Amino acid sequence: MILIKDGRVIDPKSGMDEPLDIIIRDGIIAGMGKFQKSDDYDTVIDARGKVVAPGLIDAHVHFRDPGFTYKEDLESGARAAAAGGYTTVVCMANTNPVVDCKEVLWDLRKRAASLPIRVLNAAAVTVGLKSQRLTDMEALKQAGAVGFTDDGIPIKNVQLVLEAMRKSKQLGVPLSFHEEDPDLVGSPGINAGKIAQAMGVEGASSLAEETLIARDCLLALKTGAIINIQHISSKVSVELIRMMKGLGARVYAEVTPQHFSLNEEAVLEKGTLAKVNPPLRTEEDRYALIQGLKDDVIDMIATDHAPHSREEKAKGIEEAPSGMIGLETALALGITYLVRKGHMTLPHLLEKMTVKPAELYQLDGGSLKVGARADLIVFDEREKWVAERFHSKSENSPFIGAELVGKIKYTICSGQVVYMDEEENHEP
């Protein structure tokens, strides 16, 4: 048994925020209250001055497995997730081979069973991500897919999107969309405007994102399907989603830590490490994203953890791939740029990283209560640290060297300690 003693227990789902102890037995939360230390416990974690919260859930990661395991694989991705406080992640389907058939999904599900955290999969909407015909969505759901996405490649065929929405509604699972019309992207990864001009590239206009968001929200309104708009980046996108939610569309929206922490100026300092799709945009856009989080127009914070090798990111600004890792810095960025700056309370931040992604994918997680699976984290919301070393295979982060606030001390998944900060000592 594990006793977590004297922590500030925050459960954003129930609204609980009080000093409590937690007992974990056989992978389950067996008690919440005040308990004496005793020899009955195998481990006693001193959580004085620290926060105890549900394990984080990331609705959007890339573990590059199969096909690109020199960047990341299931094992290294799971270690990075645990170090960042994540007990559940949802992997995207743009691997090689693509997760568009039962055989590929079965292999991933089998290998994920031995991982220290819960690694789930979204399957592809279209075969080969080619936007020509739908996958067998029913068979893929039966095989374990929690949702569907062609993330990384927008689906241009409107009739196909409509058909996919009707099928997803029938199956009761969400569709997630990467919204960037390639016809409106001059060059990816850098916002079209003054920074792109300074770097001698055409850049990617926010219009590429906004036009597809409008289209897919309208289709969702028509069909009643549940959709998730991935990694939104612009002020207009926030207002479009606000309007569509007001009309009754069943739309979720996610934002990445990099998009609420940085603006397009970061590319001048960090180069390709700050090159992402969709790109970091203006300071006005960044503040609009923060406002969208505050207003609950944006439901979730998702990392879009996208590892690339050092050699790939060392290429020129037009040749280097877009994307950055994010699992190990996400909570700290939320505390540093949202909570400590007065934009959000800590419980509200945690809701975006636990309750809402669990709600989207209908997962059994994201809350603390007696009888629930013991997925939780212990962290110090005041501890300062410098982002330097990562458990991921890759180090493509613009936050390397940055001082952040908020440090994971323990990650517990299904009652097992799967990550412990090297500075921590617990009582036997």
C-alpha positions in Angstrom: 0.0 0.0 0.0 1.0 3.6 -0.5 0.1 6.5 1.8 0.3 10.0 0.3 0.5 12.3 3.3 -0.5 15.9 3.9 -0.8 17.1 0.3 -3.1 19.7 -1.2 -5.5 17.5 -3.0 -7.1 19.1 -6.1 -9.8 17.2 -8.0 -11.0 19.6 -10.7 -13.9 17.3 -11.6 -15.6 17.5 -8.2 -14.2 20.8 -7.2 -12.3 19.4 -4.2 -9.3 21.5 -3.1 -8.2 20.7 0.5 -5.4 19.1 2.5 -5.9 15.3 2.6 -4.2 12.0 2.7 -4.7 9.3 0.1 -4.3 5.6 0.5 -3.6 3.5 -2.6 -4.2 -0.3 -2.4 -4.2 -2.8 -5.3 -4.1 0.0 -7.9 -7.2 1.7 -6.5 -7.7 4.8 -4.4 -8.8 3.1 -1.2 -9.2 6.1 1.1 -9.2 9.9 1.2 -9.1 11.7 4.5 -6.7 11.8 7.4 -4.7 8.7 8.3 -1.8 7.8 10.6 1.4 6.4 9.4 1.9 2.8 10.1 3.9 -0.3 9.1 1.0 -1.3 6.9 2.2 0.9 4.2 5.0 -0.1 1.8 5.6 3.5 0.9 4.8 6.8 2.5 5.1 9.9 0.3 5.5 13.2 2.2 3.4 15.6 0.1 3.6 18.6 2.5 3.7 21.8 0.5 2.9 19.9 -2.7 -0.2 19.3 -4.9 -1.8 15.9 -5.4 -3.9 15.8 -8.6 -5.3 13.4 -11.2 -2.7 12.0 -13.6 -2.5 14.2 -16.7 -4.1 13.1 -20.0 -2.7 14.2 -23.3 -5.2 13.9 -26.2 -2.5 14.5 -28.9 1.0 12.9 -29.0 3.3 11.4 -31.6 5.4 8.5 -30.4 6.7 7.8 -34.0 6.1 4.1 -33.6 6.1 2.2 -36.0 8.4 3.6 -38.7 10.2 6.5 -37.2 11.6 5.1 -34.0 14.9 6.9 -34.3 12.9 10.0 -33.1 10.8 8.2 -30.4 9.2 4.9 -29.7 6.6 3.6 -27.4 9.0 3.0 -24.5 10.8 6.3 -24.7 7.6 8.2 -25.2 6.0 6.6 -22.2 9.0 7.5 -20.1 8.8 11.1 -21.2 5.1 11.2 -20.5 5.5 9.8 -17.0 8.2 12.3 -16.3 5.8 15.1 -17.3 3.0 13.8 -15.1 1.0 12.0 -17.8 -0.7 8.7 -17.0 -2.7 8.5 -20.2 -1.8 9.7 -23.8 -3.5 9.3 -27.1 -1.1 8.6 -30.1 -1.8 9.9 -33.5 -2.1 7.7 -36.6 0.5 9.2 -39.0 3.1 6.4 -38.5 4.6 4.1 -41.1 2.6 2.0 -41.7 -0.3 4.3 -41.0 -2.7 3.1 -38.2 -5.5 2.5 -40.8 -6.1 -1.2 -40.3 -6.7 -3.7 -37.4 -3.3 -5.4 -37.8 -1.3 -2.2 -37.2 -3.5 -1.2 -34.3 -3.4 -4.7 -32.7 0.4 -4.6 -32.8 0.4 -1.2 -31.0 -2.2 -2.3 -28.5 -0.3 -5.5 -27.7 3.0 -3.6 -27.1 1.4 -0.9 -25.1 0.1 -3.4 -22.6 3.5 -3.6 -20.9 4.2 0.2 -20.7 4.3 2.0 -17.4 1.5 4.4 -18.5 -1.7 4.1 -20.5 -0.9 4.6 -24.2 -4.0 4.7 -26.4 -4.4 5.2 -30.1 -6.5 7.2 -32.5 -6.8 5.5 -35.9 -6.7 7.2 -39.3 -9.9 8.6 -40.9 -8.8 7.8 -44.4 -6.8 4.9 -45.8 -3.1 5.8 -46.0 -4.0 9.4 -44.9 -4.8 10.0 -48.6 -8.2 11.6 -48.3 -9.7 9.2 -50.9 -11.7 6.6 -48.9 -12.6 6.0 -45.3 -11.0 3.4 -43.2 -13.1 0.6 -41.7 -13.9 2.8 -38.7 -16.2 0.2 -37.0 -13.6 -2.5 -37.1 -10.9 -0.1 -35.9 -13.1 1.0 -33.0 -13.6 -2.7 -32.1 -9.9 -3.2 -32.2 -9.3 -0.5 -29.6 -9.2 2.9 -31.4 -10.5 5.7 -29.1 -11.1 8.1 -32.0 -10.1 9.0 -35.5 -7.8 11.6 -37.1 -5.6 12.2 -40.1 -3.6 14.6 -38.0 -0.9 16.3 -40.0 -2.8 16.1 -43.2 -6.1 18.0 -43.6 -8.9 16.2 -45.4 -9.9 18.3 -48.4 -12.8 16.2 -49.7 -15.8 17.8 -48.0 -18.1 14.9 -48.9 -15.7 12.4 -47.3 -15.5 14.5 -44.1 -19.3 14.6 -44.0 -19.4 10.8 -44.4 -16.8 10.4 -41.7 -18.8 12.6 -39.3 -21.9 10.6 -39.8 -20.0 7.3 -39.2 -18.3 8.7 -36.1 -21.6 9.9 -34.7 -23.0 6.4 -35.2 -20.0 4.9 -33.4 -20.0 7.4 -30.6 -16.4 8.4 -31.0 -14.8 11.8 -31.8 -13.0 13.0 -35.0 -10.0 15.2 -34.6 -8.9 17.6 -37.3 -5.6 19.3 -38.2 -6.9 22.4 -39.9 -4.5 23.9 -42.4 -5.6 24.1 -46.0 -2.4 23.4 -48.0 -3.6 25.7 -50.8 -3.3 28.6 -48.4 0.1 27.7 -46.9 3.0 29.3 -48.7 5.6 27.5 -46.6 4.7 25.6 -43.4 5.8 26.3 -39.8 6.4 30.0 -39.8 3.6 32.6 -39.5 3.0 34.6 -42.7 4.0 38.2 -41.8 6.9 40.2 -40.7 8.9 37.2 -39.2 8.5 35.1 -42.3 9.6 38.1 -44.4 12.6 38.6 -42.2 13.6 35.0 -42.7 13.0 35.0 -46.4 10.1 32.5 -46.5 6.5 32.8 -47.5 5.0 31.5 -44.3 1.6 30.0 -43.4 -1.4 32.3 -43.1 -3.9 31.8 -40.3 -6.5 31.8 -43.0 -5.5 28.3 -43.9 -6.6 27.3 -40.4 -9.7 29.4 -40.1 -11.4 28.4 -43.3 -11.2 24.7 -42.5 -12.3 25.3 -38.9 -15.4 27.1 -40.2 -16.1 24.3 -42.7 -15.8 21.5 -40.2 -17.7 23.2 -37.4 -20.6 23.7 -39.8 -20.5 20.1 -40.8 -20.4 19.0 -37.2 -23.4 21.3 -36.5 -25.3 19.6 -39.4 -24.4 16.0 -38.4 -24.3 16.2 -34.6 -20.9 14.6 -34.6 -18.4 15.3 -31.9 -15.2 16.9 -33.3 -12.0 18.1 -31.8 -10.1 21.0 -33.5 -6.5 20.4 -32.9 -3.8 22.9 -31.8 -5.7 26.1 -32.7 -3.4 29.1 -33.1 -5.3 32.3 -34.1 -7.7 34.8 -32.6 -10.2 34.3 -35.4 -10.1 30.5 -34.7 -11.1 31.2 -31.1 -14.0 33.4 -32.2 -15.2 30.9 -34.8 -15.3 28.1 -32.2 -17.0 30.4 -29.7 -19.7 31.1 -32.3 -20.1 27.5 -33.3 -20.4 26.3 -29.8 -23.1 28.9 -29.2 -25.0 27.5 -32.2 -24.9 24.1 -30.6 -22.0 22.4 -32.4 -20.4 19.6 -30.4 -16.9 21.0 -30.8 -13.9 20.6 -28.6 -10.8 22.6 -29.1 -7.2 22.1 -27.9 -4.2 24.5 -27.6 -0.6 23.6 -27.1 1.6 25.0 -24.4 3.9 26.5 -27.0 1.1 28.5 -28.6 0.0 30.1 -25.3 3.6 30.6 -24.1 5.4 31.9 -27.3 4.7 34.1 -30.3 6.2 34.3 -33.7 9.2 36.2 -32.4 10.6 33.0 -30.9 11.6 31.8 -34.4 14.1 34.6 -34.6 15.8 33.4 -31.5 15.2 29.6 -31.5 15.1 29.0 -35.3 13.8 25.6 -36.3 13.2 24.6 -32.7 10.3 27.0 -32.8 9.0 25.8 -36.2 5.6 24.1 -35.7 2.4 23.4 -37.6 0.3 25.5 -37.3 2.9 28.2 -36.6 3.4 30.4 -33.6 1.5 33.5 -34.4 1.3 37.1 -33.2 1.2 38.3 -29.6 -2.5 39.3 -30.2 -3.2 35.7 -31.2 -1.4 34.4 -28.2 -3.5 36.5 -25.8 -6.7 35.4 -27.6 -5.7 31.8 -27.0 -5.3 32.5 -23.3 -8.6 34.3 -23.2 -10.2 31.3 -25.0 -8.8 29.0 -22.2 -10.1 31.4 -19.5 -13.6 31.4 -21.2 -13.6 27.6 -21.8 -14.0 28.1 -25.5 -10.7 26.1 -25.6 -11.4 22.9 -23.7 -8.0 21.2 -23.5 -4.3 21.7 -23.3 -2.6 19.1 -25.5 1.1 18.9 -26.2 1.2 17.7 -29.9 4.5 16.1 -28.7 6.4 15.8 -32.0 9.9 14.5 -31.7 12.5 15.0 -34.4 16.2 14.2 -34.5 18.9 16.8 -33.9 20.1 16.3 -37.5 16.6 17.0 -38.9 16.2 20.1 -36.9 19.7 21.3 -37.9 18.6 21.7 -41.5 17.6 25.1 -42.9 14.4 26.8 -41.9 12.5 25.6 -45.0 13.9 22.1 -45.0 13.6 21.3 -41.3 10.5 19.5 -40.2 7.9 21.2 -38.0 7.2 20.1 -34.5 8.6 20.1 -31.0 8.5 17.8 -27.9 6.3 18.9 -25.1 5.3 16.2 -22.6 8.0 17.1 -20.0 7.4 20.8 -19.9 3.6 21.1 -20.4 2.5 21.4 -16.8 5.3 23.8 -15.9 4.5 26.0 -18.9 0.9 26.1 -17.8 1.9 27.1 -14.3 4.5 29.6 -15.5 2.6 31.3 -18.2 -1.0 30.9 -17.1 -1.3 30.4 -13.3 1.5 32.6 -12.1 0.5 35.4 -14.4 -3.0 35.4 -13.0 -4.8 34.1 -16.1 -6.1 30.9 -14.6 -6.3 29.2 -11.2 -4.4 25.9 -10.7 -7.7 23.8 -10.6 -8.8 25.4 -13.9 -5.5 24.6 -15.5 -5.7 21.0 -14.3 -9.2 20.7 -15.6 -7.8 21.4 -19.1 -5.2 18.7 -18.7 -7.4 16.0 -17.0 -11.1 16.2 -17.0 -11.7 17.6 -20.5 -9.4 15.2 -22.5 -11.0 12.3 -20.5 -14.4 13.6 -21.5 -13.6 13.9 -25.1 -12.4 10.3 -25.4 -14.8 8.9 -22.8 -12.0 7.7 -20.6 -12.1 6.3 -17.1 -9.8 8.9 -15.6 -9.1 12.5 -14.9 -10.5 12.6 -11.4 -9.7 11.5 -7.8 -12.3 9.5 -5.7 -12.4 6.5 -3.6 -12.7 3.4 -5.8 -11.2 5.0 -8.8 -8.1 3.8 -10.5 -5.0 5.3 -8.8 -3.7 7.5 -11.6 -2.3 10.7 -9.9 0.6 13.0 -9.6 2.4 14.9 -6.9 4.0 18.1 -7.9 5.5 21.3 -6.4 3.8 24.3 -7.9 6.5 26.7 -6.6 9.7 24.8 -7.5 11.8 26.5 -10.1 13.9 24.4 -12.5 15.7 24.7 -15.8 14.6 22.6 -18.8 17.8 20.8 -19.8 17.5 17.0 -19.9 14.7 15.0 -21.4 13.5 11.4 -21.1 12.4 11.6 -24.8 14.8 10.4 -27.4 14.6 13.8 -29.0 15.5 17.3 -27.7 13.7 19.5 -30.2 12.4 22.1 -27.7 12.6 25.9 -27.8 12.4 25.8 -24.0 15.8 24.3 -23.4 17.6 26.6 -20.9 14.4 28.3 -19.8 13.6 28.6 -16.1 10.1 27.2 -15.5 8.0 26.9 -12.3 6.2 23.7 -11.3 8.0 20.4 -11.0 6.6 16.8 -11.1 7.8 14.9 -8.0 5.8 11.6 -8.5 3.7 10.1 -11.2 1.6 7.1 -10.1 -0.3 5.0 -12.7 -2.6 2.2 -11.7 -1.1 2.4 -8.2 2.5 2.0 -9.3 5.1 4.8 -9.0 6.2 5.1 -12.6 8.3 8.3 -12.1 10.0 9.8 -9.1 12.0 13.0 -9.3 15.6 12.2 -8.4 15.6 14.7 -5.6 12.7 13.0 -3.8 13.1 10.5 -0.9 10.1 8.6 0.3 9.7 6.7 3.6 9.7 2.9 3.4 
